[in-house]
Amino acid sequence: MRIERYIIAEILKPFLAILGILLALFGCFTVARYLAAAVTETLGLALMLRLVLLKLLIATEVLVPVALYFSAVMGLGRMHRDQEMVALRAAGIGSGTVIRAILLLGVPVAVLVAWLSVSARPWSYAENYLLDASARTEFSPEHVQGGKFLGSEHSGRVLYTQYKDPDSAEMREVFLFRRGDLASTLVSAQRAEHRENRATGTAQLHLWDGQLYRLQHGSGNDQVTTFANLVFNLTQPDAAVGYKRKAAATGVLLASELPTEIAEWQWRLSRPLATLLLVLAAIPLSHAAPRKGRHERMVIAAMVFAVYYNLTALAQTWVEQGYVGAFPGVWWLHGLMAAAVVWILRAGNGAQRGRTA
């Protein structure tokens, strides 16, 4: 058992480092993309960071198996390069011990990936869709900030308020602008407030004590109206977020006969299996001559991963489009991968026994 713990430790050290680097890179990339799209102006910093964390949780389903796979190739490769594997074989410790150590580490990680894929990923997608819908809601109270302009792409309106009460959300010194094809509208009001139309459930912006300027394009026929109370209906998402396949519970998908939903649940359930197959494939891929560098080994490992991952996406697409039925579904690819891994491991064991004899 001591040997298994040593092998696991040799894989865990690069695993934690690689996973941390991948999460950091993905997080930085996501933050940069949202900042470039000015998401903070729509959602605010706190909600944008929450959106980034949701994206990270979704990506973890893929990043964890990737990190484990390359960590196993690196850890076992170092042991081969430093001839530790040769010493183990000379001591009568065969490849079965290495496989057992890989499984002792790989099975818990596969269980984690199963939870991420079956439960955490759908929940993250559901929360992500809700935040996207919130971002599309025009002038939502939590998005309005005093002293800042807020624009709505859907209605073309721009809102500015000098001050917003943090308790009542009442706005003061409010300016609202909308440019139309024939005329532009400018509203100046002493105060404003979000309210809900109880009859329709739609959001409204109520403004009090102000002036409405209707500016005609290309003519001097402008109009100015003084009002005590003015109401604007605010644009909102088309409806609730609605049904989204990626956010659906796995139990719901299992009961469906739609090809797209069959492909989705098969993808989710295949993730832990793919995790185990990849980490087992790392055993033969880590073999290298003592004097050879690690670059050739890592390039081959990267090519194997790229081919396998792209084929899994292709297999899922075939199920979605109805080219392949629920059976064999995506399982044919994992079956071929499992057969290839078992064959290579058995061939390696045979070769090792031959050298020992």
Salt bridges, closest charged atoms under 4 A:
GLU4 OE2 - ARG100 NE 2.95
GLU10 OE2 - LYS13 NZ 3.33
GLU10 OE1 - ARG78 NE 2.94
GLU61 OE1 - ARG121 NE 3.18
ASP82 OD2 - ARG78 NH1 2.65
GLU84 OE1 - ARG78 NH2 3.12
GLU127 OE1 - ARG50 NH2 2.58
GLU138 OE1 - ARG157 NH1 3.22
GLU170 OE2 - ARG172 NE 3.55
GLU193 OE2 - ARG195 NE 3.18
GLU264 OE2 - ARG121 NH1 2.79
GLU264 OE1 - ARG245 NH1 3.47
GLU264 OE2 - ARG268 NE 3.05
GLU320 OE2 - ARG245 NH1 3.51
